[in-house]
Amino acid sequence: MKRITGFIFLFSLLASLLTACANNQSDSNQEEITIGYFPNINHVAGMVAEEKDLYADTLPSGTKVNYQYFPDGSAFMTALETGEIEGGLVGPGPAMNHFVSGANINIVAAGSTGGTVIMARNNAEIESPEDLAGKTFISPRVGCTHDVQFEAQMKEEYHLTSDRVSGQMKHVTGKPATYHSMFTSGKIDVATVPEPWASVIEVEGSGKVLIDTPEVAWGDTLPAAVFVTSQDLIKNNPELVQRIVDGHKKATAFIQENPEEAKTIAINKIKEITDQDLSKTVIDNAWERIDFTFNIEPEVLEEFSNSSYELAFLKDKPNLEGLVDKSFLE
């Protein structure tokens, strides 16, 4: 009887040791993820998460978090669809356009709202939007969030369209960080600009505000950035997605509770990524036009996507059912 009892004890002890070893082995296996964002002020949550290492608080111990920076939404969405990144912040325009084109992606949170400004070059003889016929405007990409906001407003309120659809305004694209120099050289007349680059133009004096954020189409309600991930990741590893969203929520809370430190982080990260020196005055000015929030309203995205279709950015009328997944915010 004692031998049996002893054997059972030794077996239990061995099982416990094996379990402990297995757990230790699991803890030592580093999982690696990559988060993407743009070097503009609407994406400060990404900058804060990186600088303060906030995902370390929500992801499993040992997880390595990389960050990748993107110049535009098309490059970001390609990286997401090919698995180069697990998720991150992008404008709602590219996210919706790729979704309706068949991309298996989900918006799981917002990043910010506001921050789009329509700027007019000094000496371009532009006093109001009615003066834009025959002028050249710039946006980051064709069909990007800021482009759709601008073109929707011009068409609805002023009956002006771009040369993309045989309209009266010439459209070119370029990086927002270059808009001030392009205004200075006279290469463009109008810019639909994400902050902080609108404030750079304003502070440097190369242009003036033509339409400020509250008056731009969906100016205060449309997400300027959304947090996107793949449907495959949600299906195969929902716990990881939850932990990623929790980290994003922590970054948003940090911005709300520590605006001055968040501004410093933004200044330093934008300098690091773009080699652009932004003054505290520029950041303070831009900050006033943005609300940092992770809450998302699908109805606003529906309105925005319908306008994308009416402007011929989309071939088919969009169906956004299933795009937004708010379950990770609850």
Contacts in CASP RR format, 6 or more apart in sequence:
PFRMAT RR
TARGET T0000
AUTHOR 0000-0000-0000
METHOD contacts of the structure
MODEL  1
MKRITGFIFLFSLLASLLTACANNQSDSNQEEITIGYFPNINHVAGMVAE
EKDLYADTLPSGTKVNYQYFPDGSAFMTALETGEIEGGLVGPGPAMNHFV
SGANINIVAAGSTGGTVIMARNNAEIESPEDLAGKTFISPRVGCTHDVQF
EAQMKEEYHLTSDRVSGQMKHVTGKPATYHSMFTSGKIDVATVPEPWASV
IEVEGSGKVLIDTPEVAWGDTLPAAVFVTSQDLIKNNPELVQRIVDGHKK
ATAFIQENPEEAKTIAINKIKEITDQDLSKTVIDNAWERIDFTFNIEPEV
LEEFSNSSYELAFLKDKPNLEGLVDKSFLE
27 61 0 8 1.000
27 62 0 8 1.000
30 62 0 8 1.000
30 63 0 8 1.000
30 64 0 8 1.000
31 59 0 8 1.000
31 60 0 8 1.000
31 62 0 8 1.000
31 63 0 8 1.000
31 64 0 8 1.000
31 240 0 8 1.000
32 63 0 8 1.000
32 64 0 8 1.000
32 65 0 8 1.000
32 66 0 8 1.000
33 59 0 8 1.000
33 63 0 8 1.000
33 64 0 8 1.000
33 65 0 8 1.000
33 66 0 8 1.000
33 86 0 8 1.000
33 240 0 8 1.000
33 244 0 8 1.000
34 65 0 8 1.000
34 66 0 8 1.000
34 67 0 8 1.000
34 68 0 8 1.000
34 84 0 8 1.000
34 85 0 8 1.000
34 86 0 8 1.000
34 87 0 8 1.000
35 46 0 8 1.000
35 49 0 8 1.000
35 50 0 8 1.000
35 55 0 8 1.000
35 65 0 8 1.000
35 66 0 8 1.000
35 67 0 8 1.000
35 68 0 8 1.000
35 85 0 8 1.000
35 86 0 8 1.000
35 87 0 8 1.000
35 88 0 8 1.000
35 244 0 8 1.000
36 46 0 8 1.000
36 67 0 8 1.000
36 68 0 8 1.000
36 69 0 8 1.000
36 70 0 8 1.000
36 76 0 8 1.000
36 79 0 8 1.000
36 85 0 8 1.000
36 87 0 8 1.000
36 88 0 8 1.000
36 89 0 8 1.000
37 43 0 8 1.000
37 45 0 8 1.000
37 46 0 8 1.000
37 47 0 8 1.000
37 67 0 8 1.000
37 69 0 8 1.000
37 70 0 8 1.000
37 88 0 8 1.000
37 89 0 8 1.000
37 90 0 8 1.000
37 225 0 8 1.000
38 69 0 8 1.000
38 70 0 8 1.000
38 71 0 8 1.000
38 72 0 8 1.000
38 73 0 8 1.000
38 76 0 8 1.000
38 89 0 8 1.000
38 90 0 8 1.000
38 225 0 8 1.000
39 69 0 8 1.000
39 177 0 8 1.000
39 269 0 8 1.000
39 270 0 8 1.000
39 273 0 8 1.000
39 274 0 8 1.000
40 176 0 8 1.000
40 194 0 8 1.000
40 195 0 8 1.000
40 196 0 8 1.000
40 197 0 8 1.000
40 270 0 8 1.000
41 115 0 8 1.000
41 194 0 8 1.000
41 195 0 8 1.000
41 196 0 8 1.000
41 266 0 8 1.000
41 270 0 8 1.000
41 283 0 8 1.000
41 286 0 8 1.000
41 287 0 8 1.000
41 290 0 8 1.000
42 89 0 8 1.000
42 91 0 8 1.000
42 111 0 8 1.000
42 112 0 8 1.000
42 114 0 8 1.000
42 115 0 8 1.000
42 194 0 8 1.000
42 195 0 8 1.000
42 224 0 8 1.000
42 225 0 8 1.000
42 290 0 8 1.000
43 89 0 8 1.000
43 111 0 8 1.000
43 112 0 8 1.000
43 225 0 8 1.000
44 112 0 8 1.000
44 255 0 8 1.000
44 262 0 8 1.000
44 265 0 8 1.000
44 266 0 8 1.000
44 292 0 8 1.000
45 89 0 8 1.000
45 111 0 8 1.000
45 112 0 8 1.000
45 225 0 8 1.000
45 248 0 8 1.000
45 251 0 8 1.000
45 252 0 8 1.000
45 255 0 8 1.000
45 292 0 8 1.000
45 294 0 8 1.000
46 67 0 8 1.000
46 88 0 8 1.000
46 89 0 8 1.000
46 248 0 8 1.000
46 251 0 8 1.000
47 265 0 8 1.000
47 266 0 8 1.000
47 269 0 8 1.000
47 270 0 8 1.000
48 54 0 8 1.000
48 251 0 8 1.000
48 254 0 8 1.000
48 255 0 8 1.000
48 262 0 8 1.000
48 265 0 8 1.000
49 55 0 8 1.000
49 247 0 8 1.000
49 248 0 8 1.000
49 250 0 8 1.000
49 251 0 8 1.000
50 65 0 8 1.000
50 67 0 8 1.000
50 269 0 8 1.000
51 265 0 8 1.000
51 268 0 8 1.000
51 269 0 8 1.000
52 251 0 8 1.000
52 254 0 8 1.000
52 265 0 8 1.000
53 65 0 8 1.000
54 247 0 8 1.000
54 250 0 8 1.000
54 251 0 8 1.000
54 254 0 8 1.000
55 63 0 8 1.000
55 65 0 8 1.000
55 243 0 8 1.000
55 244 0 8 1.000
55 247 0 8 1.000
56 63 0 8 1.000
56 65 0 8 1.000
57 247 0 8 1.000
57 250 0 8 1.000
58 243 0 8 1.000
58 244 0 8 1.000
58 246 0 8 1.000
58 247 0 8 1.000
58 250 0 8 1.000
59 65 0 8 1.000
59 240 0 8 1.000
59 243 0 8 1.000
59 244 0 8 1.000
59 247 0 8 1.000
60 243 0 8 1.000
68 79 0 8 1.000
68 84 0 8 1.000
68 85 0 8 1.000
69 273 0 8 1.000
70 76 0 8 1.000
70 79 0 8 1.000
70 90 0 8 1.000
71 140 0 8 1.000
71 175 0 8 1.000
72 94 0 8 1.000
72 140 0 8 1.000
72 141 0 8 1.000
72 144 0 8 1.000
73 90 0 8 1.000
73 91 0 8 1.000
73 94 0 8 1.000
73 140 0 8 1.000
73 141 0 8 1.000
73 144 0 8 1.000
74 94 0 8 1.000
74 141 0 8 1.000
76 85 0 8 1.000
76 88 0 8 1.000
76 90 0 8 1.000
76 94 0 8 1.000
77 90 0 8 1.000
77 94 0 8 1.000
77 95 0 8 1.000
77 98 0 8 1.000
77 103 0 8 1.000
77 105 0 8 1.000
77 228 0 8 1.000
78 84 0 8 1.000
79 85 0 8 1.000
80 87 0 8 1.000
80 88 0 8 1.000
80 90 0 8 1.000
80 103 0 8 1.000
80 105 0 8 1.000
80 228 0 8 1.000
80 229 0 8 1.000
80 230 0 8 1.000
81 98 0 8 1.000
81 103 0 8 1.000
81 104 0 8 1.000
81 105 0 8 1.000
81 230 0 8 1.000
83 230 0 8 1.000
86 229 0 8 1.000
86 230 0 8 1.000
86 233 0 8 1.000
86 240 0 8 1.000
86 244 0 8 1.000
87 227 0 8 1.000
87 228 0 8 1.000
87 229 0 8 1.000
87 230 0 8 1.000
87 233 0 8 1.000
87 244 0 8 1.000
88 227 0 8 1.000
88 228 0 8 1.000
88 229 0 8 1.000
88 248 0 8 1.000
89 111 0 8 1.000
89 225 0 8 1.000
89 226 0 8 1.000
89 227 0 8 1.000
89 228 0 8 1.000
90 225 0 8 1.000
90 226 0 8 1.000
90 228 0 8 1.000
91 144 0 8 1.000
91 145 0 8 1.000
91 223 0 8 1.000
91 224 0 8 1.000
91 225 0 8 1.000
91 226 0 8 1.000
92 107 0 8 1.000
92 145 0 8 1.000
92 222 0 8 1.000
92 223 0 8 1.000
92 224 0 8 1.000
92 225 0 8 1.000
92 226 0 8 1.000
92 301 0 8 1.000
92 304 0 8 1.000
93 143 0 8 1.000
93 144 0 8 1.000
93 145 0 8 1.000
93 148 0 8 1.000
93 304 0 8 1.000
93 305 0 8 1.000
93 308 0 8 1.000
94 141 0 8 1.000
94 144 0 8 1.000
94 145 0 8 1.000
95 105 0 8 1.000
95 107 0 8 1.000
95 226 0 8 1.000
95 228 0 8 1.000
95 323 0 8 1.000
96 301 0 8 1.000
96 304 0 8 1.000
96 305 0 8 1.000
96 308 0 8 1.000
96 318 0 8 1.000
96 320 0 8 1.000
96 323 0 8 1.000
97 143 0 8 1.000
97 308 0 8 1.000
97 313 0 8 1.000
97 314 0 8 1.000
98 105 0 8 1.000
99 105 0 8 1.000
99 320 0 8 1.000
99 323 0 8 1.000
100 305 0 8 1.000
100 314 0 8 1.000
100 316 0 8 1.000
100 318 0 8 1.000
100 319 0 8 1.000
100 320 0 8 1.000
104 230 0 8 1.000
104 231 0 8 1.000
104 232 0 8 1.000
105 228 0 8 1.000
105 229 0 8 1.000
105 230 0 8 1.000
105 231 0 8 1.000
105 323 0 8 1.000
106 228 0 8 1.000
106 229 0 8 1.000
106 230 0 8 1.000
106 231 0 8 1.000
106 234 0 8 1.000
106 322 0 8 1.000
106 323 0 8 1.000
106 324 0 8 1.000
106 325 0 8 1.000
107 226 0 8 1.000
107 227 0 8 1.000
107 228 0 8 1.000
107 296 0 8 1.000
107 301 0 8 1.000
107 323 0 8 1.000
107 324 0 8 1.000
107 325 0 8 1.000
108 227 0 8 1.000
108 228 0 8 1.000
108 229 0 8 1.000
108 234 0 8 1.000
108 241 0 8 1.000
108 245 0 8 1.000
108 324 0 8 1.000
108 325 0 8 1.000
108 326 0 8 1.000
108 328 0 8 1.000
108 329 0 8 1.000
109 226 0 8 1.000
109 227 0 8 1.000
109 245 0 8 1.000
109 248 0 8 1.000
109 249 0 8 1.000
109 294 0 8 1.000
109 295 0 8 1.000
109 296 0 8 1.000
109 328 0 8 1.000
109 329 0 8 1.000
110 223 0 8 1.000
110 225 0 8 1.000
110 226 0 8 1.000
110 227 0 8 1.000
110 293 0 8 1.000
110 294 0 8 1.000
110 295 0 8 1.000
110 296 0 8 1.000
111 223 0 8 1.000
111 224 0 8 1.000
111 225 0 8 1.000
111 226 0 8 1.000
111 227 0 8 1.000
111 248 0 8 1.000
111 252 0 8 1.000
111 292 0 8 1.000
111 293 0 8 1.000
111 294 0 8 1.000
112 223 0 8 1.000
112 224 0 8 1.000
112 225 0 8 1.000
112 290 0 8 1.000
112 291 0 8 1.000
112 292 0 8 1.000
112 293 0 8 1.000
113 219 0 8 1.000
113 220 0 8 1.000
113 221 0 8 1.000
113 222 0 8 1.000
113 223 0 8 1.000
113 224 0 8 1.000
113 290 0 8 1.000
113 291 0 8 1.000
113 293 0 8 1.000
114 213 0 8 1.000
114 219 0 8 1.000
114 220 0 8 1.000
114 222 0 8 1.000
114 224 0 8 1.000
114 289 0 8 1.000
114 290 0 8 1.000
114 291 0 8 1.000
115 194 0 8 1.000
115 195 0 8 1.000
115 198 0 8 1.000
115 213 0 8 1.000
115 219 0 8 1.000
115 224 0 8 1.000
115 286 0 8 1.000
115 289 0 8 1.000
115 290 0 8 1.000
116 145 0 8 1.000
116 146 0 8 1.000
116 149 0 8 1.000
116 150 0 8 1.000
116 192 0 8 1.000
116 193 0 8 1.000
116 194 0 8 1.000
116 195 0 8 1.000
116 198 0 8 1.000
116 213 0 8 1.000
116 216 0 8 1.000
116 219 0 8 1.000
116 224 0 8 1.000
117 192 0 8 1.000
117 193 0 8 1.000
117 195 0 8 1.000
117 198 0 8 1.000
117 209 0 8 1.000
117 211 0 8 1.000
117 212 0 8 1.000
117 213 0 8 1.000
117 216 0 8 1.000
117 289 0 8 1.000
118 129 0 8 1.000
118 150 0 8 1.000
118 190 0 8 1.000
118 191 0 8 1.000
118 192 0 8 1.000
118 193 0 8 1.000
118 209 0 8 1.000
118 210 0 8 1.000
118 211 0 8 1.000
118 216 0 8 1.000
119 179 0 8 1.000
119 183 0 8 1.000
119 190 0 8 1.000
119 191 0 8 1.000
119 193 0 8 1.000
119 198 0 8 1.000
119 201 0 8 1.000
119 202 0 8 1.000
119 207 0 8 1.000
119 208 0 8 1.000
119 209 0 8 1.000
119 210 0 8 1.000
120 126 0 8 1.000
120 189 0 8 1.000
120 190 0 8 1.000
120 207 0 8 1.000
120 208 0 8 1.000
120 209 0 8 1.000
120 210 0 8 1.000
121 183 0 8 1.000
121 186 0 8 1.000
121 188 0 8 1.000
121 189 0 8 1.000
121 190 0 8 1.000
121 206 0 8 1.000
121 207 0 8 1.000
122 183 0 8 1.000
122 205 0 8 1.000
122 206 0 8 1.000
122 207 0 8 1.000
122 208 0 8 1.000
124 135 0 8 1.000
124 186 0 8 1.000
124 189 0 8 1.000
124 190 0 8 1.000
125 131 0 8 1.000
126 132 0 8 1.000
126 135 0 8 1.000
126 189 0 8 1.000
126 190 0 8 1.000
126 210 0 8 1.000
128 210 0 8 1.000
129 153 0 8 1.000
129 154 0 8 1.000
129 157 0 8 1.000
129 158 0 8 1.000
129 160 0 8 1.000
129 210 0 8 1.000
129 211 0 8 1.000
130 158 0 8 1.000
132 154 0 8 1.000
132 158 0 8 1.000
132 160 0 8 1.000
132 168 0 8 1.000
132 169 0 8 1.000
132 189 0 8 1.000
132 190 0 8 1.000
133 160 0 8 1.000
133 168 0 8 1.000
133 169 0 8 1.000
134 168 0 8 1.000
134 169 0 8 1.000
134 170 0 8 1.000
135 169 0 8 1.000
135 170 0 8 1.000
135 189 0 8 1.000
135 190 0 8 1.000
136 169 0 8 1.000
136 170 0 8 1.000
136 171 0 8 1.000
136 172 0 8 1.000
136 187 0 8 1.000
136 188 0 8 1.000
136 189 0 8 1.000
136 190 0 8 1.000
137 150 0 8 1.000
137 162 0 8 1.000
137 169 0 8 1.000
137 170 0 8 1.000
137 171 0 8 1.000
137 172 0 8 1.000
137 188 0 8 1.000
137 189 0 8 1.000
137 190 0 8 1.000
137 191 0 8 1.000
137 192 0 8 1.000
138 171 0 8 1.000
138 172 0 8 1.000
138 173 0 8 1.000
138 174 0 8 1.000
138 179 0 8 1.000
138 182 0 8 1.000
138 188 0 8 1.000
138 190 0 8 1.000
138 191 0 8 1.000
138 192 0 8 1.000
139 146 0 8 1.000
139 147 0 8 1.000
139 150 0 8 1.000
139 171 0 8 1.000
139 173 0 8 1.000
139 174 0 8 1.000
139 191 0 8 1.000
139 192 0 8 1.000
140 146 0 8 1.000
140 147 0 8 1.000
140 173 0 8 1.000
140 174 0 8 1.000
140 175 0 8 1.000
140 176 0 8 1.000
140 194 0 8 1.000
141 147 0 8 1.000
141 173 0 8 1.000
141 174 0 8 1.000
142 164 0 8 1.000
142 171 0 8 1.000
142 173 0 8 1.000
142 313 0 8 1.000
143 308 0 8 1.000
143 313 0 8 1.000
145 222 0 8 1.000
145 224 0 8 1.000
146 192 0 8 1.000
146 193 0 8 1.000
146 194 0 8 1.000
147 171 0 8 1.000
147 192 0 8 1.000
147 313 0 8 1.000
148 304 0 8 1.000
148 307 0 8 1.000
148 308 0 8 1.000
148 311 0 8 1.000
148 313 0 8 1.000
149 192 0 8 1.000
149 216 0 8 1.000
149 217 0 8 1.000
149 218 0 8 1.000
149 219 0 8 1.000
149 222 0 8 1.000
150 192 0 8 1.000
150 216 0 8 1.000
150 217 0 8 1.000
151 161 0 8 1.000
151 162 0 8 1.000
151 311 0 8 1.000
152 217 0 8 1.000
152 307 0 8 1.000
152 310 0 8 1.000
152 311 0 8 1.000
153 211 0 8 1.000
153 216 0 8 1.000
153 217 0 8 1.000
154 160 0 8 1.000
154 161 0 8 1.000
154 169 0 8 1.000
155 161 0 8 1.000
155 310 0 8 1.000
155 311 0 8 1.000
156 217 0 8 1.000
160 167 0 8 1.000
160 168 0 8 1.000
160 169 0 8 1.000
161 167 0 8 1.000
161 168 0 8 1.000
161 169 0 8 1.000
161 311 0 8 1.000
162 169 0 8 1.000
162 170 0 8 1.000
162 171 0 8 1.000
163 169 0 8 1.000
163 170 0 8 1.000
163 171 0 8 1.000
164 171 0 8 1.000
164 312 0 8 1.000
165 311 0 8 1.000
165 312 0 8 1.000
169 190 0 8 1.000
172 188 0 8 1.000
176 191 0 8 1.000
176 193 0 8 1.000
176 194 0 8 1.000
176 197 0 8 1.000
177 197 0 8 1.000
177 274 0 8 1.000
177 276 0 8 1.000
179 188 0 8 1.000
179 191 0 8 1.000
179 193 0 8 1.000
179 197 0 8 1.000
179 200 0 8 1.000
179 201 0 8 1.000
180 197 0 8 1.000
180 200 0 8 1.000
180 201 0 8 1.000
180 204 0 8 1.000
180 206 0 8 1.000
182 188 0 8 1.000
182 191 0 8 1.000
183 191 0 8 1.000
183 201 0 8 1.000
183 206 0 8 1.000
183 207 0 8 1.000
184 206 0 8 1.000
190 210 0 8 1.000
191 198 0 8 1.000
191 201 0 8 1.000
193 201 0 8 1.000
194 224 0 8 1.000
195 286 0 8 1.000
195 289 0 8 1.000
195 290 0 8 1.000
196 266 0 8 1.000
196 270 0 8 1.000
196 278 0 8 1.000
196 282 0 8 1.000
196 283 0 8 1.000
196 285 0 8 1.000
196 286 0 8 1.000
198 209 0 8 1.000
198 286 0 8 1.000
198 289 0 8 1.000
199 281 0 8 1.000
199 282 0 8 1.000
199 283 0 8 1.000
199 285 0 8 1.000
199 286 0 8 1.000
200 276 0 8 1.000
200 278 0 8 1.000
200 282 0 8 1.000
201 207 0 8 1.000
202 208 0 8 1.000
202 209 0 8 1.000
202 285 0 8 1.000
203 279 0 8 1.000
203 281 0 8 1.000
203 282 0 8 1.000
203 285 0 8 1.000
212 289 0 8 1.000
213 219 0 8 1.000
213 220 0 8 1.000
213 289 0 8 1.000
214 220 0 8 1.000
217 307 0 8 1.000
218 300 0 8 1.000
218 303 0 8 1.000
218 304 0 8 1.000
220 291 0 8 1.000
221 297 0 8 1.000
221 300 0 8 1.000
222 300 0 8 1.000
222 301 0 8 1.000
222 304 0 8 1.000
223 296 0 8 1.000
223 300 0 8 1.000
223 301 0 8 1.000
224 290 0 8 1.000
226 296 0 8 1.000
227 245 0 8 1.000
227 248 0 8 1.000
227 294 0 8 1.000
229 241 0 8 1.000
229 244 0 8 1.000
233 240 0 8 1.000
233 241 0 8 1.000
234 241 0 8 1.000
234 325 0 8 1.000
241 328 0 8 1.000
242 328 0 8 1.000
245 294 0 8 1.000
245 328 0 8 1.000
245 329 0 8 1.000
248 294 0 8 1.000
249 294 0 8 1.000
249 329 0 8 1.000
252 292 0 8 1.000
252 293 0 8 1.000
252 294 0 8 1.000
254 261 0 8 1.000
254 262 0 8 1.000
255 262 0 8 1.000
255 292 0 8 1.000
256 292 0 8 1.000
259 287 0 8 1.000
263 280 0 8 1.000
263 283 0 8 1.000
263 284 0 8 1.000
263 287 0 8 1.000
266 278 0 8 1.000
266 283 0 8 1.000
267 278 0 8 1.000
267 280 0 8 1.000
267 283 0 8 1.000
270 276 0 8 1.000
270 278 0 8 1.000
271 277 0 8 1.000
271 278 0 8 1.000
294 329 0 8 1.000
295 329 0 8 1.000
296 324 0 8 1.000
296 326 0 8 1.000
296 329 0 8 1.000
298 320 0 8 1.000
298 323 0 8 1.000
298 324 0 8 1.000
298 326 0 8 1.000
301 320 0 8 1.000
301 323 0 8 1.000
301 324 0 8 1.000
302 320 0 8 1.000
305 314 0 8 1.000
305 318 0 8 1.000
305 320 0 8 1.000
306 317 0 8 1.000
306 318 0 8 1.000
308 314 0 8 1.000
308 318 0 8 1.000
309 316 0 8 1.000
309 317 0 8 1.000
309 318 0 8 1.000
END
